[in-house]
Amino acid sequence: MTRLETHVRDSGVDCRVEVHDRLAILIPEESRGSRLSADQRRQVLQLAKSEGFTHVAVELDPDVAALPGD
């Protein structure tokens, strides 16, 4: 688990985070769906920037998300 994933989960967003250089990809837990409120998106972006990321993406279909290393 990355530091960003720990911070994001601590903020109340249940997801897995994949890291690709300075891109963070949030893969929401299936039970919660991929809907994040505007406040959650702002908070996640702020957390990602504080960890050195320049971009954040949210996987819209967690069932087809790539596995790390693919």
C-alpha positions as CSV (number, residue, x, y, z in Angstrom):
1,M,0.0,0.0,0.0
2,T,1.4,3.4,-1.0
3,R,1.4,6.4,1.3
4,L,-1.1,8.1,-1.0
5,E,-3.4,5.1,-0.7
6,T,-3.1,5.2,3.1
7,H,-4.0,8.9,3.1
8,V,-6.9,8.5,0.7
9,R,-8.3,5.6,2.7
10,D,-7.9,7.6,5.9
11,S,-9.9,10.4,4.3
12,G,-12.8,8.0,3.8
13,V,-12.4,7.0,0.2
14,D,-12.3,3.2,-0.1
15,C,-10.0,2.5,-3.0
16,R,-6.8,1.0,-4.2
17,V,-4.1,3.3,-5.8
18,E,-1.9,2.3,-8.7
19,V,1.1,4.5,-9.3
20,H,2.5,5.1,-12.8
21,D,5.3,7.7,-12.5
22,R,3.5,10.9,-11.3
23,L,0.1,9.6,-12.2
24,A,-2.1,8.1,-9.4
25,I,-5.0,5.9,-10.5
26,L,-7.7,5.4,-8.0
27,I,-9.6,2.1,-8.3
28,P,-12.7,2.3,-6.0
29,E,-13.8,-0.7,-4.0
30,E,-16.6,-2.4,-6.0
31,S,-19.1,-2.0,-3.2
32,R,-18.8,1.7,-3.2
33,G,-18.8,2.3,-6.9
34,S,-16.7,4.9,-8.7
35,R,-18.7,8.0,-7.7
36,L,-16.7,10.5,-5.7
37,S,-18.3,13.7,-4.5
38,A,-16.7,17.0,-5.6
39,D,-15.3,17.5,-2.1
40,Q,-13.8,14.0,-2.2
41,R,-12.2,14.7,-5.6
42,R,-10.7,18.0,-4.4
43,Q,-9.4,16.3,-1.2
44,V,-7.8,13.4,-3.2
45,L,-6.2,15.8,-5.6
46,Q,-4.8,17.8,-2.8
47,L,-3.4,14.7,-1.1
48,A,-1.9,13.5,-4.4
49,K,-0.2,16.8,-5.0
50,S,1.2,16.8,-1.5
51,E,2.8,13.4,-2.4
52,G,4.3,14.7,-5.6
53,F,1.8,13.5,-8.1
54,T,0.8,15.7,-11.0
55,H,-2.3,13.8,-12.2
56,V,-5.1,11.7,-10.7
57,A,-7.5,9.4,-12.5
58,V,-10.4,7.4,-11.3
59,E,-11.1,4.0,-12.8
60,L,-14.7,4.0,-13.9
61,D,-15.0,0.2,-14.2
62,P,-13.0,-1.5,-11.4
63,D,-13.8,-4.9,-12.8
64,V,-11.5,-4.3,-15.8
65,A,-8.8,-2.3,-14.1
66,A,-5.3,-3.4,-15.0
67,L,-3.3,-5.3,-12.4
68,P,-0.1,-3.8,-11.1
69,G,2.8,-4.8,-13.4
70,D,0.6,-5.5,-16.5
